Amino acid sequence: MYNQIEEGVKLFNEQDFFAAHDFFENLWMTAESEERLFFQGMVQISVGGYHLLNQNYKGSLSQFKKGTDKLKEYIPHYKGIELEILLQKINYLITNLELYFSEGNIKIEIEKIPQIEKI
């Protein structure tokens, strides 16, 4: 089950978010209907990571929110991925990004971008 997405997970964990986005997008375009939101969510959190690394905090916040909204439908795990853990860590980043925009003096901790863990 995990083999289908292993390359995308590897790219994400290496913080090659652009390539991870492309990989998951290709799976999304050919996915069965029950998998489409999962792959779209993976695309969006990959784009969120890309934006975060490039200090596009508004884009990162938007994509992380959209992606986690879709992926929460698949928790606690799906296709061998520990989604519950991944979403908790991304929600930490979302909270920091929201504080950054509301208070302006929050340091964005790029090093907190999570790794995708397997079950």
MIROMAR-928810 format. One line per field, with one value per residue (C-alpha): residue number from 1; residue in three letters; y, x, z. Coordinates in pm, 1 decimal, always signed. Each point is the difference from the previous one (the first is absolute). Example, Ala and Ser with C-alpha at 12.3 -4.5 7.8 and 13.67 -1.06 7.14 Angstrom:
residues 2
nr = c(1	2)
rest = c(ALA	SER)
py = c(-450.0	+344.0)
px = c(+1230.0	+137.0)
pz = c(+780.0	-66.0)
end
This chain:
residues 119
nr = c(1	2	3	4	5	6	7	8	9	10	11	12	13	14	15	16	17	18	19	20	21	22	23	24	25	26	27	28	29	30	31	32	33	34	35	36	37	38	39	40	41	42	43	44	45	46	47	48	49	50	51	52	53	54	55	56	57	58	59	60	61	62	63	64	65	66	67	68	69	70	71	72	73	74	75	76	77	78	79	80	81	82	83	84	85	86	87	88	89	90	91	92	93	94	95	96	97	98	99	100	101	102	103	104	105	106	107	108	109	110	111	112	113	114	115	116	117	118	119)
rest = c(MET	TYR	ASN	GLN	ILE	GLU	GLU	GLY	VAL	LYS	LEU	PHE	ASN	GLU	GLN	ASP	PHE	PHE	ALA	ALA	HIS	ASP	PHE	PHE	GLU	ASN	LEU	TRP	MET	THR	ALA	GLU	SER	GLU	GLU	ARG	LEU	PHE	PHE	GLN	GLY	MET	VAL	GLN	ILE	SER	VAL	GLY	GLY	TYR	HIS	LEU	LEU	ASN	GLN	ASN	TYR	LYS	GLY	SER	LEU	SER	GLN	PHE	LYS	LYS	GLY	THR	ASP	LYS	LEU	LYS	GLU	TYR	ILE	PRO	HIS	TYR	LYS	GLY	ILE	GLU	LEU	GLU	ILE	LEU	LEU	GLN	LYS	ILE	ASN	TYR	LEU	ILE	THR	ASN	LEU	GLU	LEU	TYR	PHE	SER	GLU	GLY	ASN	ILE	LYS	ILE	GLU	ILE	GLU	LYS	ILE	PRO	GLN	ILE	GLU	LYS	ILE)
py = c(+0.0	+241.1	-84.9	+203.0	+323.9	-79.3	+228.6	+296.0	-58.3	-17.1	+328.5	+167.1	-121.2	+134.3	+334.5	-18.1	+130.4	+103.0	-353.5	-150.0	+224.6	-124.7	-362.5	+20.6	+205.3	-278.0	-252.1	+236.4	+33.5	-377.1	-90.9	-180.2	+227.6	-111.9	+88.6	+331.9	+222.2	-179.7	+65.7	+355.6	+56.2	-138.7	+237.9	+292.1	-74.6	-42.6	+342.9	+135.2	-127.6	+152.9	+338.4	-19.2	-64.1	+298.5	+222.9	+35.5	-31.4	+97.3	-265.8	-254.9	+62.7	-25.1	-325.8	-163.1	+80.6	-134.5	-312.7	-84.0	+54.5	-272.4	-236.9	-1.3	-212.9	-282.6	-0.5	-174.6	-153.7	-61.7	-170.5	-72.9	+361.1	+108.8	+283.9	+83.6	+75.8	+186.6	+219.4	+79.2	+127.0	+200.0	+147.9	+125.5	+184.3	+132.1	+139.2	+168.8	+147.4	+132.9	+158.1	+150.3	+175.0	+104.1	+108.3	+46.7	-79.3	-380.0	-185.2	-252.7	-325.1	-146.0	-281.4	-118.5	-114.9	-361.4	-320.9	-243.4	-306.1	-347.1	-239.5)
px = c(+0.0	+277.9	+209.6	-229.4	+95.4	+344.8	+184.9	-222.7	+53.5	+377.5	-6.8	-211.5	+229.7	+301.6	-185.4	-6.5	-353.2	-26.8	+80.1	-225.6	-280.8	+50.2	+8.5	-318.8	-172.5	+59.8	-156.0	-290.1	-82.7	-37.9	-133.5	-322.6	-269.2	+49.5	+372.6	-20.3	-32.3	+291.4	+232.6	-126.2	+72.5	+351.7	+50.7	-113.4	+219.3	+294.4	-72.7	-37.1	+347.9	+140.0	-151.6	+124.5	+358.1	-27.4	-145.2	-333.9	-182.5	-341.4	+19.2	+131.1	-281.3	-262.7	+132.9	+60.6	-358.8	-147.0	+214.4	-66.8	-370.8	+3.1	+239.3	-190.9	-262.0	+257.8	+140.8	+138.7	+194.9	-39.2	+216.4	+258.8	+34.2	-49.6	-234.0	-103.1	+360.7	+68.1	-307.3	+82.8	+341.0	-139.7	-265.6	+285.4	+138.1	-347.3	-32.9	+340.6	-85.8	-331.7	+180.9	+253.0	-280.2	-195.4	+288.8	+286.0	+282.6	-3.1	+298.3	-104.8	+178.8	+76.8	+188.9	-337.6	-112.7	-87.6	+119.2	-261.7	+3.8	-107.2	-211.7)
pz = c(+0.0	+97.5	-308.8	-224.7	+174.6	+140.0	-243.3	+85.7	+372.3	-55.9	-194.0	+267.6	+278.3	-190.9	-17.8	-380.2	+16.7	-363.8	-117.0	+270.7	-124.6	-356.3	+113.0	+206.6	-269.0	-254.6	+240.4	+69.6	-370.4	-43.6	+345.5	+75.7	+140.8	+362.8	-21.3	-180.1	+307.7	+163.6	-292.4	-39.7	+369.6	-45.4	-293.6	+214.0	+301.5	-237.3	-147.3	+354.4	+82.9	-318.0	+83.0	+359.1	-112.2	-234.8	+274.6	-176.0	+331.1	-133.8	-272.6	+247.2	+247.3	-272.2	-143.1	+338.2	+103.4	-323.7	+13.2	+363.5	-54.7	-264.2	+175.0	+329.2	-175.7	-14.0	+356.3	+193.9	-289.6	-370.3	-259.2	+265.9	+117.2	+361.2	-91.3	+353.2	+97.0	-324.2	+40.4	+363.3	-109.1	-291.0	+229.1	+220.1	-304.3	-85.1	+353.8	-25.9	-339.7	+130.0	+296.7	-239.1	-188.4	+308.6	+221.7	-244.5	+239.9	-17.3	-143.6	-260.7	+79.6	-341.0	+169.5	+135.0	-346.5	+79.6	-153.4	-120.9	+223.9	-111.3	+202.7)
end
